[in-house]
Amino acid sequence: MPKFAALFPVALLVGIVFGGDARAGDAEIRLTIKDHRFIPERLEVPAKTKLVLIIRNEDATAEEFDCSSLRREKIVHPGTETRLVLGRIEPGEYPFVGEYHKSTATGVIVAK
């Protein structure tokens, strides 16, 4: 057996325990889609902190969260919840929209 093959189980375990998505220091921000609107429409978040947006879709149809200034978009299927890593954002205002219901699904992320 090659020497590296004996290390595989250890490497796999380290990958599972310390795997790439460290969440302990992340700030989780919750956003709900209901009646083709985002609730809340204004999200005030800490700037320069790793942010993870948790989006819950309570509608019967899909919606796409789109924040072009942060280069983030994500389809959220009906009755589901999804995580979207925003990363560390600079102070400022970042408008977002629901691509499928642009007239009603709007909001802004305000990083302070």
MARBA-3410 file (N, C-alpha, C, O; in Angstrom, 1 decimal):
112
0.9,-1.2,0.0,0.0,0.0,0.0,0.9,1.2,0.0,1.8,1.3,0.8 ~ 0.6,2.2,-0.9,1.5,3.5,-0.9,1.3,4.2,0.4,0.3,4.1,1.1 ~ 2.3,5.0,0.8,2.3,5.7,2.1,1.2,6.6,2.2,0.6,6.8,3.3 ~ 0.8,7.4,1.1,-0.2,8.4,1.2,-1.6,7.7,1.4,-2.5,8.4,2.0 ~ -1.8,6.5,1.0,-3.1,5.8,1.2,-3.4,5.6,2.7,-4.6,5.7,3.0
-2.5,5.4,3.5,-2.7,5.2,4.9,-3.2,6.5,5.6,-3.9,6.5,6.6 ~ -2.8,7.7,5.0,-3.2,9.0,5.5,-4.6,9.4,5.0,-5.2,10.4,5.6 ~ -5.2,8.7,4.0,-6.4,9.2,3.5,-7.6,9.3,4.5,-8.2,10.3,4.6 ~ -7.8,8.2,5.4,-8.8,8.4,6.4,-8.6,9.6,7.3,-9.6,10.2,7.7 ~ -7.4,9.9,7.7,-7.1,11.0,8.6,-7.5,12.3,7.8,-8.1,13.2,8.4
-7.0,12.4,6.6,-7.3,13.6,5.8,-8.8,13.8,5.6,-9.3,14.9,5.6 ~ -9.5,12.7,5.4,-11.0,12.8,5.2,-11.6,13.3,6.5,-12.5,14.2,6.4 ~ -11.2,12.8,7.6,-11.7,13.2,8.9,-11.5,14.7,9.2,-12.3,15.4,9.6 ~ -10.2,15.1,8.9,-9.9,16.6,9.1,-10.8,17.4,8.2,-11.2,18.5,8.6 ~ -11.0,17.0,7.0,-11.9,17.7,6.0,-13.3,17.8,6.5,-13.9,18.9,6.3
-13.8,16.8,7.2,-15.2,16.8,7.7,-15.3,17.7,8.9,-16.2,18.5,9.0 ~ -14.3,17.6,9.8,-14.4,18.4,11.1,-14.0,19.9,10.8,-14.7,20.7,11.4 ~ -13.0,20.1,10.0,-12.6,21.5,9.8,-12.9,22.0,8.4,-12.2,22.9,8.0 ~ -13.8,21.4,7.8,-14.1,21.7,6.4,-14.3,23.2,6.1,-14.6,24.0,7.0 ~ -14.2,23.5,4.8,-14.0,24.9,4.3,-15.0,25.9,4.7,-14.7,27.1,4.5
-16.2,25.6,5.3,-17.2,26.6,5.5,-17.3,26.9,7.0,-18.2,26.5,7.7 ~ -16.3,27.7,7.5,-16.3,28.0,8.9,-17.5,29.0,9.2,-17.6,30.0,8.6 ~ -18.3,28.6,10.1,-19.5,29.4,10.4,-19.6,30.0,11.8,-20.5,30.8,12.0 ~ -18.7,29.7,12.6,-18.7,30.2,14.0,-18.8,31.7,14.1,-19.5,32.2,14.9 ~ -18.0,32.4,13.3,-17.9,33.9,13.4,-18.8,34.6,12.4,-18.7,35.8,12.4
-19.6,33.9,11.6,-20.4,34.5,10.6,-21.6,35.2,11.3,-22.2,34.7,12.3 ~ -22.0,36.3,10.7,-23.2,37.0,11.2,-24.3,36.5,10.2,-24.3,36.8,9.0 ~ -25.3,35.9,10.8,-26.5,35.4,10.0,-27.6,36.4,10.0,-28.0,36.8,11.0 ~ -28.0,36.8,8.8,-29.1,37.8,8.6,-30.2,37.0,8.0,-30.1,36.3,7.0 ~ -31.4,37.2,8.5,-32.6,36.5,8.0,-33.5,37.4,7.1,-33.7,38.6,7.4
-34.0,36.8,6.0,-34.8,37.5,5.1,-35.9,36.6,4.7,-35.7,35.4,4.4 ~ -37.2,37.1,4.6,-38.3,36.2,4.3,-38.9,36.8,3.0,-39.0,38.0,2.8 ~ -39.4,35.9,2.1,-40.2,36.2,1.0,-41.6,35.8,1.2,-41.9,34.6,1.5 ~ -42.5,36.8,1.2,-43.9,36.5,1.5,-44.8,37.5,0.7,-44.5,38.7,0.7 ~ -45.8,37.0,0.0,-46.6,37.8,-0.9,-45.8,38.6,-1.9,-46.1,39.7,-2.2
-44.8,37.9,-2.4,-43.9,38.5,-3.4,-43.2,39.8,-3.0,-43.0,40.7,-3.7 ~ -42.9,39.8,-1.7,-42.2,40.9,-1.0,-41.1,40.4,-0.1,-41.2,39.2,0.3 ~ -40.0,41.2,0.1,-39.0,40.8,1.0,-39.3,41.4,2.4,-39.7,42.6,2.4 ~ -39.2,40.6,3.4,-39.4,41.1,4.8,-38.2,40.8,5.6,-37.9,39.6,5.7 ~ -37.6,41.7,6.2,-37.8,43.2,6.1,-37.2,43.7,4.7,-36.4,43.1,4.1
-37.7,44.9,4.3,-37.2,45.5,3.1,-35.9,46.1,3.3,-35.1,46.3,2.3 ~ -35.5,46.5,4.5,-34.3,47.2,4.8,-33.5,46.3,5.9,-34.0,46.1,7.0 ~ -32.3,45.8,5.5,-31.5,45.0,6.4,-30.3,45.9,6.8,-29.5,46.2,6.0 ~ -30.2,46.2,8.1,-29.0,46.9,8.6,-28.1,45.8,9.1,-28.4,45.0,10.0 ~ -26.8,45.8,8.6,-25.9,44.8,8.9,-24.5,45.4,9.3,-24.3,46.6,8.9
-23.7,44.7,10.0,-22.4,45.2,10.4,-21.5,45.2,9.1,-21.4,44.1,8.5 ~ -20.8,46.2,8.9,-19.8,46.3,7.7,-18.6,45.5,8.1,-18.2,45.3,9.3 ~ -17.9,45.0,7.1,-16.6,44.3,7.2,-16.7,43.1,8.2,-15.7,42.7,8.8 ~ -17.8,42.5,8.2,-18.1,41.2,9.0,-18.6,40.2,8.0,-19.4,40.5,7.1 ~ -18.1,39.0,8.1,-18.6,37.9,7.2,-20.1,37.7,7.4,-20.5,37.3,8.5
-20.8,37.9,6.4,-22.3,37.9,6.4,-22.8,36.7,5.6,-22.4,36.4,4.5 ~ -23.8,36.0,6.2,-24.5,34.9,5.5,-26.0,35.3,5.6,-26.6,35.5,6.7 ~ -26.6,35.4,4.4,-28.0,35.7,4.3,-28.8,34.4,4.3,-28.6,33.6,3.4 ~ -29.7,34.3,5.2,-30.6,33.1,5.2,-32.0,33.6,4.6,-32.6,34.4,5.2 ~ -32.4,33.1,3.5,-33.6,33.5,2.8,-34.6,32.4,2.8,-34.3,31.3,2.4
-35.8,32.7,3.4,-36.9,31.7,3.5,-38.0,32.2,2.5,-38.4,33.3,2.6 ~ -38.4,31.3,1.6,-39.5,31.6,0.7,-40.8,31.0,1.2,-41.0,29.8,1.1 ~ -41.7,31.8,1.6,-43.0,31.4,2.1,-44.1,31.4,1.0,-45.3,31.1,1.3 ~ -43.7,31.8,-0.2,-44.7,31.9,-1.3,-44.8,30.6,-1.9,-44.0,29.6,-1.7 ~ -45.8,30.5,-2.8,-46.1,29.2,-3.6,-45.3,29.2,-4.9,-45.4,28.2,-5.6
-44.6,30.2,-5.2,-43.8,30.3,-6.4,-42.3,30.6,-6.0,-42.0,31.2,-5.0 ~ -41.4,30.3,-7.0,-40.0,30.6,-6.8,-39.7,32.1,-6.9,-40.5,32.8,-7.5 ~ -38.6,32.5,-6.3,-38.2,33.9,-6.4,-36.7,33.9,-6.5,-36.0,33.0,-6.0 ~ -36.1,34.9,-7.2,-34.7,35.0,-7.3,-34.2,36.2,-6.6,-34.5,37.3,-7.0 ~ -33.4,36.1,-5.6,-32.8,37.2,-4.9,-31.6,37.6,-5.8,-30.8,36.8,-6.2
-31.6,38.9,-6.1,-30.5,39.5,-7.0,-30.0,40.8,-6.4,-30.8,41.8,-6.3 ~ -28.8,40.8,-6.0,-28.1,42.0,-5.6,-26.9,42.3,-6.5,-25.8,41.8,-6.2 ~ -27.1,43.0,-7.6,-26.1,43.1,-8.6,-24.8,43.9,-8.0,-23.7,43.6,-8.5 ~ -25.0,44.8,-7.1,-23.9,45.6,-6.6,-22.9,44.7,-5.7,-21.8,45.0,-5.6 ~ -23.5,43.6,-5.2,-22.7,42.6,-4.5,-22.3,41.4,-5.3,-21.6,40.5,-4.9
-22.9,41.4,-6.5,-22.7,40.2,-7.5,-23.2,38.9,-6.8,-22.5,37.9,-6.9 ~ -24.4,39.0,-6.3,-24.9,37.8,-5.7,-26.4,37.6,-6.2,-27.1,38.5,-6.2 ~ -26.7,36.4,-6.5,-28.0,36.0,-6.9,-28.3,34.6,-6.5,-27.4,33.7,-6.6 ~ -29.5,34.3,-6.2,-29.9,32.9,-5.8,-31.4,32.7,-6.0,-32.2,33.5,-5.5 ~ -31.7,31.6,-6.6,-33.1,31.2,-6.7,-33.5,30.5,-5.4,-32.8,29.6,-4.9
-34.7,30.9,-4.9,-35.2,30.3,-3.7,-36.5,29.7,-4.0,-37.5,30.4,-4.4 ~ -36.6,28.4,-4.0,-37.8,27.6,-4.3,-38.9,27.8,-3.3,-38.6,28.0,-2.1 ~ -40.1,27.6,-3.7,-41.2,27.7,-2.7,-41.1,26.8,-1.5,-40.8,25.6,-1.6 ~ -41.4,27.4,-0.3,-41.4,26.6,0.9,-40.0,26.2,1.3,-39.9,25.3,2.2 ~ -38.9,26.7,0.8,-37.6,26.4,1.2,-36.8,27.5,1.8,-37.3,28.7,1.7
-35.7,27.2,2.4,-34.8,28.2,2.9,-33.4,27.9,2.4,-33.0,26.8,2.2 ~ -32.7,29.0,2.1,-31.3,28.8,1.5,-30.4,29.8,2.1,-30.7,30.8,2.7 ~ -29.1,29.4,2.1,-28.0,30.3,2.6,-27.2,30.9,1.4,-27.0,30.2,0.4 ~ -27.0,32.2,1.6,-26.2,32.9,0.6,-25.1,33.7,1.3,-25.4,34.6,2.0 ~ -23.9,33.3,1.0,-22.7,34.0,1.6,-22.5,35.3,0.9,-22.2,35.4,-0.3
-22.6,36.4,1.7,-22.3,37.7,1.2,-20.9,38.1,1.3,-20.4,39.0,0.6 ~ -20.2,37.5,2.3,-18.8,37.9,2.6,-18.7,39.2,3.4,-19.7,39.6,4.0 ~ -17.6,39.8,3.4,-17.3,41.0,4.2,-17.6,42.2,3.2,-16.9,42.3,2.2 ~ -18.6,43.0,3.6,-18.9,44.1,2.7,-18.6,45.4,3.3,-18.6,45.6,4.5 ~ -18.2,46.3,2.4,-17.8,47.7,2.9,-19.1,48.5,3.3,-20.2,48.1,2.9
-18.9,49.5,4.1,-20.0,50.3,4.5,-20.7,50.9,3.2,-20.0,51.3,2.2 ~ -22.0,50.9,3.2,-22.8,51.5,2.1,-24.1,50.8,2.0,-24.5,50.1,2.8 ~ -24.8,51.2,0.9,-26.2,50.7,0.6,-26.1,49.8,-0.6,-25.5,50.2,-1.6 ~ -26.8,48.6,-0.5,-26.7,47.7,-1.6,-28.2,47.2,-1.9,-28.7,46.4,-1.2 ~ -28.8,47.8,-2.9,-30.2,47.5,-3.3,-30.3,46.0,-3.8,-29.3,45.5,-4.5
-31.4,45.4,-3.5,-31.6,44.0,-4.1,-33.1,44.0,-4.6,-33.9,44.8,-4.2 ~ -33.3,43.0,-5.4,-34.6,42.8,-6.0,-34.9,41.3,-6.2,-34.0,40.5,-6.3 ~ -36.2,41.0,-6.3,-36.7,39.7,-6.6,-36.8,39.7,-8.2,-37.8,40.4,-8.7 ~ -36.0,39.0,-8.9,-36.1,39.0,-10.3,-37.4,38.6,-10.9,-37.8,39.1,-12.0 ~ -38.2,37.8,-10.2,-39.5,37.3,-10.8,-40.6,38.3,-10.4,-41.7,38.2,-11.1
-40.4,39.1,-9.5,-41.5,40.1,-9.1,-40.9,41.4,-8.8,-40.9,41.9,-7.6 ~ -40.2,42.0,-9.8,-39.5,43.3,-9.6,-40.3,44.5,-9.1,-39.8,45.3,-8.4 ~ -41.6,44.5,-9.4,-42.4,45.6,-8.9,-42.7,45.6,-7.4,-43.0,46.7,-6.9 ~ -42.7,44.4,-6.8,-43.0,44.4,-5.4,-41.8,43.9,-4.5,-41.7,44.3,-3.4 ~ -41.0,43.0,-5.0,-39.9,42.4,-4.2,-38.7,43.2,-4.4,-37.8,43.0,-5.2
-38.5,44.2,-3.5,-37.4,45.1,-3.5,-36.9,45.3,-2.1,-37.6,45.1,-1.1 ~ -35.6,45.7,-1.9,-35.1,46.0,-0.6,-33.7,46.5,-0.7,-33.2,46.8,-1.8 ~ -33.1,46.7,0.4,-31.7,47.3,0.5,-31.0,46.7,1.7,-31.6,46.6,2.8 ~ -29.7,46.4,1.5,-28.8,46.1,2.6,-28.0,47.3,2.9,-27.4,47.9,2.1 ~ -28.0,47.7,4.2,-27.3,48.9,4.6,-26.2,48.4,5.6,-26.5,47.9,6.7
-25.0,48.5,5.2,-23.8,48.1,6.0,-23.2,49.3,6.7,-22.9,50.3,6.0 ~ -23.2,49.2,8.0,-22.6,50.3,8.8,-21.4,49.8,9.6,-20.8,50.6,10.3
END
